[in-house]
Amino acid sequence: MFKAVRARMAALVRRARAARRDAGMVTSEYAMGIVAAVAFALVLYKVVTSGEVSEELQGIVKRALDGGA
């Protein structure tokens, strides 16, 4: 039984070490992630500041401040 436990622990240690070696992103992946986040933020900004959406958001805020009336 001791040999089985020891083998299982060794397998877990090997798996943990392998996970640590490949646990992060490289610089190019960070750059692509930042570009994607900025593009998403730009699209979201354009949608929120468009005429119809902006008017609807202002209406929601006004109704909330007026107590829902």
Phi, psi and omega in degrees: 000322180299321179295322180293317179295317180297318179295319179295318178296320178297320178295320178295320179295316178299318180295320179295319179294320179295322180293323180293325182294330184238048187259353186232175178262152174272170185303319181295326177291321175299316181298316179294323177296319178293317179299316179295319179294319179294319178297318178296318179297321179295316178297315179298319178298316180297320180294314184291327182269003176291158187304306184295314182293319179298316178297318180295318178296320177296320178297318178297316181295317179297317179296322179294319180288332178277003180083022177086004182281000000 
